[in-house]
């Protein structure tokens, strides 16, 4: 019988997640689990029995160039700029019950001051700083957390880490998480962090508060990654703004998401209903989102064909006090592709895509995105929920079409590169309501994570 090597007994290094605190290197406390690989260095500095410190960092440099940003209506429609970020972190774990996690965000951009926003540059600041207490029981594990943290749930349609832009999104507050074998339930009450370009000046946004319950059930006995999400969220804001106007808002969001993969297929289906009040009047909004694909694993280049389809409500009558515009809460950065123009409110969207595995870590993706207004009485919104184009007097439904191409190269677990190009041709609604120049976007990125 062949001998079992030490490498065979050693767990693989955990995957590197954008928010970093989910990585667990405590297994390295046992010298028998160390292989001497470069990626293990600094991942478990033993400070005592069961006590260790994990260190790590991310360095990203990115160049972006826009021609006719916002279809020529942006403050600086033609510009090229660099974005830099350095995200060092330290994770202290004491046994199975206590941990303290800290991560800094050191960011910089040379973008024009007229167009730079919170996702571009926050100077030097604290991205995450929280403490956990974990308790184990026969039915599962309970974790209590307080402080500042990056949060991401499900498909990140509603609560996202905003990893693509230069500055990640964080929240201040508390969370309780219960984890069993097939079920996880999180309860949280937080405020989004308001990014400020002055160093160490980011603060909780006193105008907005987010509370919620988010449960994920994972189907046992099948391929990992198949399950069901159910959630109820509440966002309170003292100054929300829509095509209809501005005012205080309290909005509840209830949703179900079914996701999985099997026999080459993958799917992500989500339905959301929102209710509450805006400026003293009722809110009723909804969204239906789907993303399905198939990977031809036995075909050269392993092509994956996929289709995203979304229908997202818009306001039916701006002169009526009630509101039907969907609130995107805290979504992904570039929600519908590389150009980052259109956000998920008052929208009908079709998004076919093809991805090819070129081998040796190379990949190529191509996509087309088509946009229409769901309601002709509402405008078009940006990713942050801002009004990009008011409805005006236009009766046109078609917003425009976008094409994306992304070339990626994953050199190793730690190093990757990406080049992206996007073109957006405006449709009749954009032409009816202002500048309607064809938009071009180009991006280059180098990313190193440890």
N, C-alpha and C positions, 0 to 999 in steps of 0.2 A: 504494500500500500504506500503510495507516494507521500512524502512528508508535506505538511501544510506550512507554507512560508508565512513570515510575518506580514508580508504585503497582502496575502489572502485573508488574514485575520483583521486587517485595518479597515475601518469604515472609509468610504471615499470622502474627499473634502466636500463640504456642503456647497450647494449652488450659491452664487453671489447674487443677492437680491438688491434692488435699488435702494431700499430703506435700511438695509444692513443688520438691523437688530434681530432678525429672524435666524441668522446664522448661529450655529451652536458648535463650538469647538471643544466642549468639555471632555470629549472622549480622549483628547490628547493628554489629559492628566495622567493617563496610564502610559508609561514609557513603551510598553509593548505595542501600542497603537501608533507610534511614531515611525515614519519611514525615512526621515531625513530629507523629504522633498522640500523644495524651495517654498512652496505655498504654505507650509506649516509654520514657517518662522514668524514669530511674533503673534501667533494665533492662540497660544496658551502660555502665558508667563506665570508660572506657578508661584503664588504668594503664600501658600500654606495648604493645609489639608483641605481639599475640596474648594480652594479659593484660587481664582486665576483672573488674569487680565488679558483681553483680546484687543489687539490694535489693528487698524486698517485704514484705508484711504481710497479715494477716487480722485483722479485728475482727468478733466475733460477740456479739450480745446475745440471750438466750433466756429466755423465761418459761415455766414449767411448773406445772401444778396437778393434784394427785391427790386424788381422793375415794375412800376405801376402798382405799388402796394395799395390795398383797398380800392383797386381798379382805378388808381390815379387820384383818389380823394384823400389819401393819408397826408398827415402833416409833412412827412418826408417820403414821397412815393418811390424815389429811386435812391437806394443806399446799400452799401456793403459794410459789414461790421464783424468784429470778432467777439466771441463770448468765451470766458474762461471761468472754470470753477475748480476748487480744491476742497474736498470733503473728508477731512480726517476724523476718525472716531476712536473712542475707547469704551470697552464694554467690560465691566467688573462683575463677576459672578461669585457669590459665596454660597456654596452648596447648591441645593435644589430650591431654596426658598427666597433668596434675595439677589437682586442685580441692580446695578446703576449704569445707565447708558448715556453717553455724551457724544455729540457730533457737531462740528463747526461747519459753517458754509462761508468760504472765502471766495467771493465772486467779483468779476470785473467785466465791463464791456466798453467798447469805444463807439457805441451807437450814438447817433445824434440825440441831444437832450430833448428835442421836440417829440421824439417817438419812443424813447426808452420808457419801459414800464416795470412794475414790480416783478414780473417773471424774468426780466433781463438782468437785473443787478440789485443786490441788497447790501453791497459792501462786504464787510466782515461781521458775521453774526453767529448766534447760536441757532443751529437748525433743530437739534433735538437735545433734550436733557430731561430724563425721567428716571423714576425708581419703580421697581416691581417687588411685590411680595407674592410668592406662590405657595399655595396650600394644596396638598394632595389628599384625596379621599377615595373610598371604594368605587364611587361612581364616576370620578373624573378629577380634573385639576382646576383649581380656581386661581386666577391671577388678578391682582389689584394693581393698578398703575396710576401714577400721578405725575404731571409735568408736561413737557412739550414733546410732541412726537409727530412723525409723518404717518398718515393713515391712508390705506387703500383697501377697497372692498370690491369683490366680485370682478366684473369687467371694467371697473373704474369709470363707468358712465356717469356716476353721481358723486362718488368720493374717490379722489385720485391723488396719488403722490405728485402729479404734474412733473414727471421725470424728464420728459423731452425738452421743455424750456430750461433756461439756465438755472433758475431758482426753484427748488422743490417747495411744495406747499406743506406747512406744518400747522398743528393745532395745539392750543393750551387747554388743559383740563384733566379729567379723570376718566378711567375706563375700568370695567370689571369684565373678565373673560373667563368663561367656563368651557373646558375642553374635555369631551369624552371620546370614546373610540371612533364614533361615526358622526358626532354632532359637536359643533362649536357655536356658542352664543356670546355675543359681545353686547354690553350696554355701556353707553358713553354719554358724556355731557362736556362739550368743548366749545371753544371759540377759535375761529381761524386766526392765524398770525398775520398781522398787517406788515408787509415788508417795507422797510424804510432804507433809502440809500446811505444814510449815516451809519457808521460802524456801531454795532451792538446797541441798536436802537429799535429793533423789531419788537412789537408789542401785540398782545391779544386785541383783536378788533372788538371794541365795546359795543359796536352797532349791530353785531351779528352773533347768534348763538345757535349751535347745532346739537341736538340730542337724538338718541336713537337706540333701537334694538336691531341687531343684525345676526341672523342665524344661518349656518351652513350645514347641511346634512350631506355626507358623502356616502354614496351607495356602496355597501360592503360587498366584497367578493368579486368585484369587476375591476377593470383597468382603472388605475388612479386617475383622478381628475373628473369623475362623473358624479354629479350631485344636484342639489337643489338649494337655492338661497331664498330666504324670506326676510323681509325687513320692513320696519316702520321708522321713519325719520321725521324730525320737526326742525325747521329752520325759521328763526325769528330774525327779522331785519327791520331797523328803524328807517331805512331809506332805500327801498327797492325801486328800480326804474325799468319801465317797459315802454313800448310804442304808445300805450294808452296814457302814460303819465308816471308820476313818482308818488311814493307814500310808504307808510309802514306796512309790513307784511308778516303774517304768521302762516306758514304753509306746512302741511303734513304730506309725506310721501310714503305710499305703501306699494310694495313691489314683490314680484316673484320672478325668479330666474332659474331656468333649467339648462344645464351645460353638461358636456361630456364628449367622449371620443370612443369609437369602436369600429373595428374592421375597416380602417382607413378614413372613416368619416369623423368629423368634429363639428360640434354645434354649440351655439350660445343664444338662447331665446329669453327675452325679458319683457315683461309687461309692468307698467308703472301707472298709478293713479294718484293725483294730487288734489288735496282739498284744504280749505282754510279761508283766510280773508286777506284782502289787499285794499288799503285805504278805506277800510270799513265796509267793503263789499265782498261778496263770496268769490272764492277761487275754485274752479273745477278744471283740471288739465290732465293730460294723459300722454303716454308714449308706448309704442310697440316697436321693439327692436329685435333684429335677428341677424345672426352671423353663422353661416354654414359653409363647410368646405370638405373636399375630398383630396387625399394624397395618393397618387399613383406610385406606390412604393417600389414596384417591380419594373417601372419604366425608367430609362435613363434620365438623369437630372431630377428624378423624383418630383415631378410637377405637382403643385397643389393649386387647385381651382377653388375659388371661394366667392361668396356673394353676401354682402351686407345689405339689408333693406330696413328702412326706418320710416315710421310715420309718427310725427310729433306735433301735438296740438298747438294752434295759435289762437289769438283772440278773435272772436266772431264779430264784435262790434265795438270800436273804440269809444263810441258815444254812450255806451251802456256801462254802468259802474262795475258790473261783474267782469271777471277776467278769466280767460281760458289759455293764456300763454304759459307754456311749460317752463318751469324753473330748472335750470341745469345743475343747480347746487354748486359742486366743486369738481368739475369734470377734468378729463385729460387735457393736455396742452393743445396739441394739434389733432383735434378730434377726428376730422375727416381727411387726413392725409397731410402732406408736407407743407402746403401753402398756408394752412392755419387761418383761413378767412372766415368760414361759415361755422356757426355753432348749432347745437341741437335744440332749437326752439322754432316753432312754426315751420315745420320742414317735412317734406317727403324726399327720400334719398335712396338711390340705388348705387351700389359700390362693388362692381365685379373686379376680381384681382387674380393674378397668376404669380406664383413664386416658384423659382427654380433653384435647386441645389447644384451648384457648379463644381463642387468638390474642393478639397483642400481648404475648407472653411469659407469658401466664396458662395455668395447667394445673390440672386437677382430677382427683384420684384417689380411688377408693373400693374397699374390699376387705373381705372376710369371712375369718376364720381359725377353723378348727375343730381341736380338739386331743383326742387320745386317748392313753392310756398304751400303749406297746408291750408291756411286761411288767406283769402285775398284782402281781408280787412286788417291784417297785421303786417309788420315789417319783417326785415331779415336781421338776425342777431349774430354777434360774434361769439367766439368760444367762451368768453368770460361772462356771457349773458348780456353784454352791452348791445344797444341798438346800433347796428351797423348801417342800415338804411331804413328810415321810416316808410310806412306804407304809401304815403303821399296819395296821389290820385290814380295810381297805376292799378289796372285790373289784370295785369299779366301774372301768370303763375310761375313761369319758368325763370329760374335764377341764373343758371349757367352750368357749364361742364368743366371738369378738371381732369387732367391726366398726370399721373405720378410715375416716376421710375426711381428705384433705390438699389444701389449696388453696395453690398456689405462684404466685409472680410473679417472673420473671427480668427485671429492668429493663434490665440490660446485662451485659456480660462480667464486670463487677466487683460488681454489686449485685443482691441477691435478697431476697425475703421469703417466709415460709411460715406457715400456720396449720394446725393439726392437731387432730383430736378422735378419741378412741377410747373404746369402751365394751366391757367384758369381763363376760359373764354366766357365773358359775361353774356347772360341771356337778356330777354326782353324786359324783365323787371328792373335789372340794374341799369339798362339803357334808359328806361323811363324816369328813373329817379336821380340821375346825376352822372358823374364821370363813369365811363364804361370801357376803359382801356384794358386790353388783354394783359393779365398779370403773369409774370415769370418769376420763379423762385429757384435758387440754387443753394445747396448746403454741403459742407464738408465737415467731417467730425473724426476726431481721434480720441479714444477712451481707454484709460488704464485703471483697473480696479484691483485692489489687494486686500 
